[in-house]
């Protein structure tokens, strides 16, 4: 009897182990097949979207299960992209800034609801009440009252320090009531970086390197364009020409915006960041920040509306919100923690699915929006979505429809200019110094019988003016930066019949030139 029982127990144990091993082997085969399918999909999408290069990494159950590069680092110079190629991750940096504040909360050096003026007593915003009540959570959840991208011309190619940017921010006007709306704000993350420096005594760059890069082994991650000099395997940014074709451009050192968008890294290194995040602040047994801090960052702090079109495109999404340094929504019954990044000539996206222990990072050297459809398709494969959408083709089709509508509208628009159109005044009448309380001085001068615009805070901007009609001129930017769009300079005549003001008019999705209200001062 004893022998029979022992035999049966051993057989049951053997059968159980065999079943487990069989299931594990089957799961590994399924994962391998999924990754092979994704690899082919990524390669096709790269070509379909005309993206110079990109790299993708996938983390599952605390392991990097996929990391690969596609395309080239530079369309002219070439160079194969691989999993170690360095890209700018832009606003994916915001999660680092939020986590840095989480560490300071863990250490008892500040609280999430601390008033910002407790640490930055010199800060002033558009309203004394807002200045007084603005707290750390407000800085990180896009609810301070500004419209999306308000004030971003204060950091774009300017010589302003972070403090100078924030001191000028008092001139920015609100678009909605404090804590009663959403407006994506890089300026407030710059303020968050200043709080980190004030509380820790370390510059934001040093804090990020010491508290994240070092323990995570991110030894090829950087916090400034200037640090890329002499480094190998770095992707070049690419803009889009008038035919929407990519062309290589150059980086600009915008260190004044670093807490909002300053990090450069590779998918292999960003994968370590995703492991830390999915493990709620712990990396290889070392606690970097607490689970409480993780939960705070992944809590919805500012609800966002879901449009009718978004609801039609993704019926399984029922909520969308800003966390602290992250955005979040639900998709196919899972909570998604994600953020995108848009550097000048480099777009990217990081996606986390805590319930699945799954993370995806997509880094590109293009201005395209390829990242979101690729991330969605990847999620569908791991979620086992039946008859899932071809997200890449779906997005391309929608973009084609939008372009056609724009072309039709442009064809119906009146022609730009009459051949006989001339300025209403002599060129000298437009010259002088103009001042914007928000931005500073701009000058108009004549050079070789042509007006030239100089922007004192941003020497790399400005350019020559070519007359369009009346007192409006086309601005030919002196540098072909990828984020700049066609811009007109419009002069306003005062009651005395002389030029009194100047405006820059641009249909630019990234910058509000209308905030620069220049008045002639001499």
LOKE-655499 format. One line per 5 residues: for each residue x, y negated, z of C-alpha. Coordinates in Angstrom, 2 decimals, decimal comma. Layout:
<nodes>
X/Y/Z  ...
</nodes>
This chain:
<nodes>
0,00/0,00/0,00  2,81/-2,38/0,95  4,66/-1,64/-2,29  1,51/-2,26/-4,36  0,84/-5,62/-2,65
4,41/-6,72/-3,13  4,28/-5,75/-6,78  1,03/-7,64/-7,32  2,37/-10,75/-5,59  5,53/-10,69/-7,69
3,51/-10,15/-10,84  1,20/-13,05/-9,97  4,19/-15,28/-9,29  5,85/-14,22/-12,54  2,62/-14,81/-14,47
2,19/-18,27/-12,88  5,76/-19,27/-13,70  5,41/-17,94/-17,24  2,20/-19,94/-17,68  3,83/-23,13/-16,35
6,83/-22,69/-18,63  4,55/-21,99/-21,57  2,53/-25,12/-20,86  5,69/-27,19/-20,48  7,04/-25,86/-23,77
3,72/-26,61/-25,46  3,69/-30,14/-24,01  7,27/-30,72/-25,18  6,36/-29,50/-28,66  3,32/-31,78/-28,71
5,42/-34,76/-27,58  8,07/-34,00/-30,19  5,39/-33,81/-32,90  3,87/-37,10/-31,68  7,22/-38,86/-31,75
7,98/-37,51/-35,22  4,63/-38,84/-36,43  5,29/-42,21/-34,81  8,76/-42,42/-36,30  7,36/-42,02/-39,81
4,62/-44,57/-39,05  7,15/-47,13/-37,80  9,32/-46,72/-40,88  6,37/-47,26/-43,21  5,14/-50,27/-41,24
8,55/-51,93/-41,38  8,34/-51,85/-45,18  4,65/-52,78/-45,37  5,13/-55,82/-43,15  8,40/-56,88/-44,83
10,16/-57,06/-41,47  13,98/-57,23/-41,66  14,59/-55,14/-38,56  13,09/-53,86/-35,33  13,78/-51,46/-32,47
11,32/-49,46/-30,39  11,64/-47,56/-27,11  9,08/-45,43/-25,28  9,26/-44,49/-21,60  7,18/-41,62/-20,20
7,29/-40,22/-16,66  10,43/-42,19/-15,77  12,37/-40,99/-18,83  13,25/-42,70/-22,10  11,73/-40,25/-24,59
12,24/-42,37/-27,72  14,62/-45,18/-28,68  15,43/-46,06/-32,26  16,22/-48,96/-34,55  14,88/-49,68/-38,04
16,03/-51,99/-40,80  18,84/-54,51/-40,65  20,10/-57,08/-38,16  20,47/-59,75/-40,85  19,02/-59,81/-44,38
22,20/-61,37/-45,77  24,95/-59,90/-43,60  23,27/-56,52/-43,15  24,11/-54,29/-40,19  21,87/-51,42/-39,11
19,55/-52,01/-36,16  19,83/-49,36/-33,45  18,49/-48,91/-29,93  21,34/-51,03/-28,53  20,85/-54,02/-30,86
20,26/-57,21/-28,87  17,16/-59,31/-29,59  15,59/-62,32/-27,93  12,59/-61,15/-25,90  11,28/-64,68/-25,30
8,17/-64,70/-23,08  8,68/-61,11/-21,97  11,13/-62,94/-19,67  8,17/-64,29/-17,67  7,74/-60,94/-15,93
11,34/-61,21/-14,68  10,62/-64,66/-13,25  7,48/-63,38/-11,52  9,36/-60,38/-10,11  12,15/-62,68/-8,88
9,56/-64,63/-6,90  8,20/-61,28/-5,67  11,63/-60,48/-4,22  11,69/-63,82/-2,41  8,22/-63,07/-1,01
9,45/-59,64/0,14  12,35/-61,35/1,89  10,02/-63,76/3,68  11,50/-66,81/1,98  8,23/-67,92/0,40
4,59/-66,90/0,01  2,57/-66,48/-3,17  0,20/-69,22/-1,96  2,94/-71,68/-1,02  2,34/-75,16/-2,34
4,88/-75,84/-5,08  5,72/-79,24/-3,59  6,93/-77,45/-0,45  9,91/-76,36/-2,56  9,87/-79,06/-5,27
8,78/-82,21/-3,37  9,55/-84,41/-6,38  7,04/-82,66/-8,69  4,06/-84,73/-9,89  1,30/-83,69/-12,28
-1,61/-85,52/-13,87  -3,66/-85,75/-10,67  -2,62/-86,18/-7,00  -4,98/-83,39/-5,91  -3,53/-80,95/-8,43
0,00/-81,95/-7,43  -0,84/-81,28/-3,79  -2,73/-78,00/-4,28  -0,68/-76,33/-7,05  0,74/-73,07/-5,67
3,09/-70,31/-6,81  0,24/-68,17/-8,18  -0,95/-71,10/-10,29  2,48/-71,43/-11,90  2,40/-67,81/-13,05
-1,22/-67,40/-14,19  -1,79/-70,24/-16,70  -4,52/-72,05/-14,77  -2,94/-75,43/-13,96  -5,25/-77,28/-16,37
-3,02/-77,65/-19,44  -3,99/-76,49/-22,90  -1,92/-73,69/-24,41  1,67/-74,79/-25,19  1,11/-78,27/-23,79
4,41/-80,03/-23,21  6,52/-77,51/-25,11  8,15/-80,28/-27,16  9,85/-81,30/-23,92  12,11/-78,24/-24,07
12,26/-77,60/-27,81  15,76/-78,59/-28,96  15,93/-81,38/-26,37  18,76/-82,35/-24,05  16,41/-82,60/-21,06
17,29/-80,60/-17,96  14,58/-78,46/-16,36  13,99/-81,09/-13,71  13,74/-83,83/-16,36  11,18/-81,74/-18,24
9,07/-81,33/-15,12  9,39/-84,99/-14,15  8,03/-85,94/-17,57  5,20/-83,41/-17,27  3,23/-85,91/-15,17
2,27/-87,57/-18,46  0,58/-84,41/-19,79  -3,20/-84,59/-19,74  -5,42/-81,68/-18,67  -7,65/-79,77/-21,06
-9,83/-78,23/-18,34  -10,34/-78,50/-14,60  -7,69/-77,12/-12,28  -8,11/-73,34/-11,82  -11,16/-73,39/-14,07
-9,75/-72,21/-17,37  -6,80/-70,79/-19,24  -3,96/-72,52/-21,05  -0,72/-70,65/-21,67  2,00/-72,73/-20,02
5,74/-72,40/-20,52  6,22/-75,61/-18,53  4,83/-74,02/-15,36  7,25/-71,09/-15,69  10,08/-73,58/-15,93
8,78/-74,92/-12,62  8,77/-71,36/-11,26  12,44/-71,09/-12,20  13,17/-74,28/-10,28  11,38/-72,82/-7,24
13,63/-69,74/-7,42  16,70/-71,97/-7,43  15,41/-74,15/-4,58  14,56/-71,17/-2,36  17,43/-68,81/-3,16
20,20/-71,32/-3,72  21,03/-69,54/-6,99  20,43/-70,67/-10,53  17,68/-68,67/-12,24  20,25/-67,08/-14,56
22,43/-65,85/-11,70  19,46/-64,52/-9,74  18,20/-62,50/-12,72  21,63/-61,04/-13,39  22,34/-60,14/-9,78
18,91/-58,83/-8,76  17,84/-57,10/-11,99  20,52/-56,69/-14,64  23,18/-55,33/-12,26  21,14/-52,67/-10,40
19,38/-51,57/-13,61  22,65/-51,22/-15,52  21,58/-53,83/-18,05  25,15/-54,79/-18,88  24,30/-55,94/-22,42
21,49/-58,25/-21,39  21,92/-62,02/-21,38  20,22/-65,18/-20,15  21,47/-67,65/-22,74  22,08/-67,89/-26,46
25,54/-69,16/-25,57  26,39/-65,78/-24,01  25,89/-64,06/-27,38  29,02/-65,66/-28,87  31,50/-62,94/-29,77
29,11/-60,11/-28,91  28,54/-57,35/-31,46  25,31/-55,68/-32,51  23,16/-58,80/-32,15  20,18/-59,29/-34,46
19,75/-62,57/-36,33  16,44/-64,46/-36,17  14,44/-64,79/-39,40  11,92/-67,43/-40,41  9,39/-67,27/-43,24
9,70/-69,34/-46,41  6,84/-70,93/-48,37  6,08/-67,53/-49,93  5,97/-65,90/-46,47  9,23/-64,07/-47,18
11,74/-63,68/-44,33  15,07/-65,48/-44,41  17,88/-65,45/-41,81  18,21/-68,51/-39,62  20,24/-69,39/-36,53
19,68/-69,36/-32,79  19,32/-72,60/-30,87  20,44/-72,72/-27,24  17,34/-73,72/-25,27  18,66/-73,00/-21,80
16,18/-75,48/-20,34  13,32/-73,01/-21,01  15,07/-69,85/-19,79  12,73/-69,02/-16,86  9,89/-68,94/-19,40
11,60/-67,16/-22,28  15,39/-66,98/-22,09  16,38/-63,30/-21,94  18,17/-61,34/-24,67  18,37/-57,57/-24,46
17,95/-54,27/-26,34  15,19/-51,69/-26,24  17,47/-49,28/-24,39  17,98/-51,86/-21,66  14,39/-53,13/-21,61
13,40/-49,48/-21,15  15,12/-49,58/-17,74  13,01/-52,62/-16,86  9,90/-50,66/-17,83  10,99/-47,76/-15,60
11,34/-50,20/-12,70  7,90/-51,66/-13,39  6,15/-48,30/-13,77  7,75/-47,13/-10,51  6,28/-50,13/-8,72
9,58/-51,86/-8,01  11,84/-48,85/-7,43  14,63/-47,77/-9,79  16,49/-44,49/-9,26  15,53/-44,51/-5,59
16,56/-48,14/-4,99  13,81/-50,57/-4,07  14,21/-53,80/-6,05  10,83/-55,27/-5,11  7,93/-53,92/-3,08
4,81/-52,10/-4,22  2,84/-54,98/-2,71  4,65/-57,38/-5,03  3,94/-55,10/-7,98  0,25/-54,97/-7,16
0,15/-58,75/-6,81  1,69/-59,23/-10,25  -0,66/-56,67/-11,82  -3,80/-58,16/-10,25  -6,11/-60,27/-12,43
-5,64/-63,89/-11,29  -7,26/-65,70/-14,21  -10,05/-64,15/-16,26  -10,05/-64,67/-20,03  -13,10/-64,50/-22,30
-13,34/-61,76/-24,93  -14,45/-63,13/-28,27  -17,13/-61,51/-30,41  -14,49/-60,64/-33,02  -12,19/-59,08/-30,41
-15,09/-57,06/-29,05  -15,89/-55,79/-32,55  -12,25/-54,91/-33,22  -11,70/-53,11/-29,91  -15,04/-52,01/-28,41
-13,33/-50,17/-25,53  -11,95/-53,43/-24,08  -14,20/-54,92/-21,41  -11,94/-57,35/-19,56  -8,89/-59,50/-20,20
-6,95/-61,54/-17,67  -3,66/-63,15/-16,73  -1,73/-61,59/-13,89  1,51/-63,06/-12,60  3,95/-63,00/-15,49
1,82/-60,38/-17,24  -1,41/-60,18/-19,24  -3,83/-57,32/-18,78  -6,90/-55,67/-20,28  -8,52/-52,25/-20,48
-8,26/-49,98/-23,51  -9,71/-46,51/-23,94  -10,42/-46,31/-20,21  -6,92/-47,30/-19,09  -5,59/-50,50/-17,61
-2,99/-52,08/-19,90  -0,26/-54,37/-18,54  1,46/-56,21/-21,37  3,16/-59,33/-22,64  4,41/-60,63/-25,94
7,32/-62,83/-26,84  7,86/-65,36/-29,61  11,38/-66,68/-29,97  12,28/-68,78/-33,00  12,56/-66,00/-35,58
12,09/-63,07/-33,18  8,78/-61,62/-31,98  8,41/-58,83/-29,42  6,03/-56,97/-27,13  6,16/-54,88/-23,94
3,22/-52,63/-23,01  2,78/-50,63/-19,79  0,10/-48,06/-18,96  0,51/-47,27/-15,25  -2,04/-44,42/-15,21
-0,12/-42,63/-17,96  3,37/-43,55/-16,69  3,88/-44,87/-20,19  5,80/-47,89/-21,46  6,45/-49,22/-24,97
8,77/-52,03/-26,05  8,98/-53,35/-29,61  11,61/-55,96/-30,52  11,84/-57,55/-33,99  13,90/-60,16/-35,79
10,89/-61,59/-37,60  8,01/-64,01/-37,18  5,47/-61,29/-37,95  2,83/-59,87/-35,60  3,72/-56,25/-36,35
4,23/-55,45/-32,65  0,59/-55,32/-31,51  -0,68/-52,93/-34,20  2,32/-50,64/-33,67  1,75/-50,68/-29,91
-1,96/-49,92/-30,38  -1,24/-47,03/-32,73  1,32/-45,65/-30,28  -1,20/-45,81/-27,44  -3,77/-43,96/-29,55
-1,33/-41,11/-30,15  -0,53/-40,67/-26,47  -4,17/-41,11/-25,43  -5,29/-38,47/-27,91  -7,76/-40,82/-29,60
-9,64/-38,85/-32,23  -9,99/-40,42/-35,69  -8,05/-43,43/-34,50  -7,61/-46,54/-36,60  -4,61/-47,20/-38,80
-3,82/-50,36/-36,84  -1,02/-51,49/-39,13  -3,15/-51,41/-42,28  -6,14/-52,84/-40,42  -4,08/-55,86/-39,35
-2,56/-56,32/-42,80  -6,02/-56,27/-44,38  -7,29/-58,89/-41,92  -4,27/-61,09/-42,61  -4,83/-60,80/-46,36
-8,45/-61,89/-45,91  -7,36/-64,88/-43,83  -4,75/-65,91/-46,41  -7,31/-65,69/-49,20  -9,70/-67,90/-47,26
-6,92/-70,45/-46,65  -5,95/-70,46/-50,33  -9,56/-71,00/-51,36  -9,88/-73,88/-48,90  -6,62/-75,42/-50,13
-7,80/-75,20/-53,74  -10,90/-77,21/-52,83  -8,95/-79,85/-50,88  -8,17/-83,18/-52,58  -4,77/-83,57/-54,19
-2,12/-84,96/-51,90  -1,15/-88,20/-53,51  -1,77/-90,71/-56,25  1,29/-91,32/-58,46  0,90/-95,08/-58,01
0,71/-94,95/-54,22  3,24/-97,17/-52,42  3,85/-98,15/-48,78  1,72/-101,08/-47,67  4,80/-102,87/-46,31
8,49/-103,23/-47,02  10,54/-100,39/-45,48  12,15/-102,75/-42,96  8,73/-103,38/-41,42  8,57/-99,77/-40,22
12,01/-99,78/-38,61  12,63/-100,15/-34,90  12,48/-98,28/-31,62  9,32/-96,48/-30,56  8,74/-95,07/-27,07
6,60/-92,21/-25,79  6,21/-92,12/-21,99  6,17/-88,34/-22,22  9,04/-87,86/-24,64  11,29/-90,92/-24,71
12,61/-92,97/-27,60  12,42/-92,46/-31,35  13,96/-94,75/-33,93  13,12/-95,50/-37,54  15,93/-96,81/-39,71
16,64/-97,31/-43,40  19,37/-95,27/-45,03  20,00/-95,35/-48,78  16,63/-97,05/-49,36  14,79/-94,34/-47,43
13,31/-94,26/-43,95  14,92/-91,88/-41,44  13,45/-90,69/-38,14  15,73/-89,99/-35,16  14,39/-88,45/-31,93
16,67/-89,43/-29,05  15,83/-86,44/-26,80  16,30/-83,97/-29,69  19,23/-84,88/-31,98  18,71/-81,69/-34,01
15,21/-82,80/-35,00  14,09/-85,78/-37,07  14,84/-86,27/-40,74  14,13/-88,29/-43,88  10,72/-89,77/-44,66
9,17/-89,68/-48,14  6,12/-91,83/-48,76  2,81/-90,00/-49,13  0,09/-92,63/-49,06  -0,75/-95,87/-47,29
1,37/-95,93/-44,09  1,88/-92,17/-43,96  5,14/-90,41/-44,85  6,16/-86,78/-45,23  8,91/-85,77/-42,82
11,70/-83,66/-44,28  13,14/-81,99/-41,17  16,94/-82,19/-41,09  17,13/-78,57/-39,85  15,01/-75,77/-41,24
14,08/-74,27/-37,88  11,62/-71,39/-38,09  9,06/-72,92/-35,72  8,77/-76,21/-37,59  5,92/-76,76/-40,06
5,12/-79,52/-42,59  4,81/-82,75/-40,65  3,69/-86,27/-41,50  4,72/-89,51/-39,82  1,83/-91,96/-39,58
2,32/-95,62/-38,72  -0,46/-97,63/-37,08  -0,95/-101,35/-37,72  -1,75/-103,56/-34,73  -4,12/-106,55/-34,49
-1,29/-108,85/-35,57  -0,91/-107,02/-38,87  2,42/-105,50/-37,88  3,36/-101,87/-37,20  2,65/-101,19/-33,53
2,55/-97,39/-33,13  3,72/-94,15/-34,71  2,35/-90,60/-34,65  3,67/-87,25/-35,84  0,89/-85,17/-37,40
1,50/-81,44/-37,84  -0,70/-78,39/-38,05  1,75/-76,48/-35,86  0,49/-73,50/-33,81  3,36/-73,80/-31,30
3,74/-77,51/-30,59  1,35/-80,40/-29,93  2,97/-83,34/-31,72  -0,18/-85,30/-30,94  1,07/-85,56/-27,33
3,88/-87,82/-28,50  2,18/-91,22/-28,54  4,93/-93,55/-29,72  4,51/-97,32/-29,33  6,89/-99,77/-30,93
9,01/-101,50/-28,28  11,56/-103,32/-30,46
</nodes>
